[in-house]
Amino acid sequence: MILKKDDVELVKKAKKGDRQAYNKLIVQYKDAVYSVVYRMVHNKQEAEDLTQETFIKAYKSITSFNEAYAFSTWLFKIATNSCIDHFRKRKLKTYSMDETIRYKDDEIRHEYADPEPGVEHHLESSERARLIRQAIERLPEKYRIVIEMRHQQEQSYEEIADSLSLPLGTVKARIFRAREMLNKSLKGKLF
């Protein structure tokens, strides 16, 4: 895809530090970027924040933009990667071994993992693995392939992209979408 004629001058000026030119690019693409982000996060406030983050990241790295490609494609890739990073950060939970945990009934206690899981745990794990395998098998092929390569073959995003001759952003987006579909499919089935 070739860079739109209207964007060529604005990008050249923005690369030289012209903030007005970059502001014009923001005005031109803010709705499209917001739409891409909102479809991924389904939350207005998060979409607004991630849209702003996308334009900040793009501004900071605009000198690395290759004018042989569409500015919009480059911008949407940054937006998609920002969403993926956002979901990764959101899923990280930190628990302290030194602090107590307060429950609804106001009971306070420390929780530690059982160092030797019993037979029940093994059966639950086997059942969980079976349900996950079945859910993966029901995924559309383009999502099933990337999720299997990532989690069963333990390949990196870059290795998957190289193997399938896909852009890295596409691989990340497909893995994200596959995980979304698996979560929806397995909701309430895993214990």
C-alpha positions as CSV (number, residue, x, y, z in Angstrom):
1,M,0.0,0.0,0.0
2,I,1.4,3.4,-0.9
3,L,1.4,6.4,1.4
4,K,-1.6,8.7,0.6
5,K,-0.6,11.9,-1.2
6,D,-2.1,14.1,1.5
7,D,0.0,12.4,4.1
8,V,3.3,12.5,2.4
9,E,4.0,16.2,3.2
10,L,2.6,16.0,6.6
11,V,4.7,13.0,7.5
12,K,7.9,14.6,6.1
13,K,7.2,17.7,8.2
14,A,6.4,15.7,11.3
15,K,9.6,13.8,10.9
16,K,11.4,17.1,11.0
17,G,9.6,18.0,14.3
18,D,6.7,20.0,12.9
19,R,4.0,19.6,15.6
20,Q,1.3,21.3,13.5
21,A,1.8,18.8,10.7
22,Y,1.6,15.9,13.3
23,N,-1.5,17.5,14.8
24,K,-3.1,17.4,11.3
25,L,-2.3,13.7,11.1
26,I,-3.9,13.2,14.5
27,V,-7.1,15.0,13.4
28,Q,-7.2,12.9,10.2
29,Y,-6.7,9.5,11.9
30,K,-8.0,9.8,15.5
31,D,-11.5,8.4,14.7
32,A,-10.0,5.5,12.7
33,V,-7.5,4.6,15.5
34,Y,-10.2,5.0,18.1
35,S,-12.4,2.6,16.2
36,V,-9.6,0.0,15.9
37,V,-8.8,0.3,19.6
38,Y,-12.4,0.2,20.8
39,R,-13.1,-3.0,18.8
40,M,-10.3,-4.6,20.9
41,V,-11.0,-3.2,24.4
42,H,-14.8,-2.6,24.3
43,N,-14.4,0.2,26.8
44,K,-14.8,3.9,26.0
45,Q,-12.3,5.3,28.6
46,E,-9.7,2.6,27.9
47,A,-10.1,3.2,24.1
48,E,-9.6,6.9,24.5
49,D,-6.5,6.4,26.7
50,L,-5.0,3.9,24.3
51,T,-5.8,6.1,21.3
52,Q,-3.8,8.9,22.9
53,E,-1.0,6.5,23.8
54,T,-0.9,5.3,20.2
55,F,-0.4,8.9,18.9
56,I,2.3,9.5,21.6
57,K,4.2,6.4,20.6
58,A,3.8,7.2,16.9
59,Y,5.2,10.7,17.4
60,K,8.2,9.4,19.4
61,S,9.0,6.9,16.7
62,I,7.9,8.8,13.5
63,T,11.5,9.1,12.3
64,S,11.5,5.3,11.9
65,F,8.4,5.3,9.7
66,N,9.1,4.1,6.1
67,E,7.3,6.4,3.7
68,A,7.0,3.5,1.2
69,Y,4.1,2.2,3.2
70,A,0.8,3.6,4.3
71,F,0.9,5.8,7.4
72,S,-2.5,4.4,8.5
73,T,-1.2,0.8,8.4
74,W,1.8,1.8,10.6
75,L,-0.4,3.7,13.0
76,F,-2.9,0.8,13.3
77,K,-0.1,-1.6,14.0
78,I,1.0,0.7,16.9
79,A,-2.6,0.9,18.1
80,T,-3.0,-2.9,18.0
81,N,0.3,-3.5,19.8
82,S,-0.7,-0.9,22.5
83,C,-3.9,-2.9,23.1
84,I,-2.0,-6.1,23.4
85,D,0.4,-4.6,25.8
86,H,-2.5,-3.1,27.8
87,F,-4.1,-6.5,28.2
88,R,-0.9,-8.1,29.2
89,K,-0.4,-5.5,31.9
90,R,-4.0,-5.8,33.1
91,K,-3.7,-9.5,33.6
92,L,-0.7,-9.3,35.8
93,K,-1.6,-9.6,39.5
94,T,0.9,-9.4,42.3
95,Y,0.4,-11.1,45.6
96,S,2.6,-10.7,48.6
97,M,3.6,-13.7,50.6
98,D,4.1,-11.4,53.6
99,E,0.7,-9.7,53.6
100,T,-2.6,-11.0,54.8
101,I,-5.6,-11.4,52.6
102,R,-9.0,-10.0,53.8
103,Y,-12.1,-12.0,52.7
104,K,-15.7,-11.0,52.4
105,D,-16.4,-12.5,55.8
106,D,-13.6,-10.3,57.3
107,E,-11.6,-13.4,58.0
108,I,-7.9,-12.7,57.6
109,R,-5.4,-15.4,56.6
110,H,-2.3,-16.2,54.6
111,E,-2.7,-18.4,51.5
112,Y,0.1,-20.6,50.3
113,A,0.0,-23.2,47.4
114,D,-0.1,-26.8,48.4
115,P,3.4,-28.1,47.6
116,E,2.1,-31.6,46.8
117,P,-1.1,-31.6,44.7
118,G,-3.2,-34.7,45.3
119,V,-5.2,-37.0,43.1
120,E,-8.1,-34.5,42.9
121,H,-5.8,-31.9,41.6
122,H,-4.5,-34.3,39.0
123,L,-8.0,-35.2,37.8
124,E,-9.0,-31.6,37.7
125,S,-5.9,-30.7,35.6
126,S,-6.6,-33.6,33.2
127,E,-10.2,-32.5,32.7
128,R,-9.2,-28.9,32.3
129,A,-6.6,-29.9,29.7
130,R,-9.2,-31.9,27.8
131,L,-11.7,-29.0,27.8
132,I,-9.0,-26.6,26.5
133,R,-7.9,-29.0,23.8
134,Q,-11.5,-29.4,22.6
135,A,-12.0,-25.6,22.6
136,I,-8.8,-25.1,20.6
137,E,-9.9,-27.7,18.1
138,R,-13.1,-25.7,17.5
139,L,-11.3,-22.5,16.7
140,P,-11.2,-21.3,13.1
141,E,-8.0,-22.6,11.5
142,K,-6.2,-19.2,11.3
143,Y,-6.6,-18.8,15.1
144,R,-6.0,-22.4,16.0
145,I,-2.7,-22.6,14.2
146,V,-1.2,-19.5,15.9
147,I,-2.5,-20.5,19.4
148,E,-1.0,-24.1,18.9
149,M,2.3,-22.7,17.7
150,R,2.5,-20.3,20.6
151,H,1.3,-22.5,23.5
152,Q,1.9,-26.1,22.5
153,Q,5.0,-25.6,20.4
154,E,6.2,-22.7,22.6
155,Q,7.3,-20.6,19.6
156,S,7.9,-16.9,20.0
157,Y,5.7,-14.3,18.1
158,E,8.6,-13.7,15.8
159,E,9.1,-17.4,15.0
160,I,5.3,-17.8,14.3
161,A,5.4,-14.7,12.0
162,D,8.4,-16.1,10.1
163,S,6.9,-19.6,9.8
164,L,3.6,-18.3,8.5
165,S,5.0,-15.4,6.5
166,L,2.7,-13.0,8.4
167,P,3.4,-9.6,9.9
168,L,4.2,-9.7,13.6
169,G,1.2,-7.5,14.4
170,T,-1.1,-9.9,12.6
171,V,0.3,-12.8,14.6
172,K,-0.2,-10.9,17.9
173,A,-3.7,-9.9,17.0
174,R,-4.7,-13.5,16.0
175,I,-3.3,-14.9,19.2
176,F,-5.2,-12.2,21.2
177,R,-8.4,-13.0,19.3
178,A,-7.9,-16.7,19.8
179,R,-7.5,-16.3,23.5
180,E,-10.6,-14.1,23.6
181,M,-12.6,-16.9,21.8
182,L,-11.2,-19.5,24.1
183,N,-12.1,-17.5,27.2
184,K,-15.6,-17.1,25.9
185,S,-15.9,-20.7,24.9
186,L,-14.6,-22.0,28.3
187,K,-16.3,-19.4,30.5
188,G,-17.9,-21.3,33.4
189,K,-16.6,-24.7,32.3
190,L,-13.2,-24.6,34.0
191,F,-13.0,-25.0,37.8
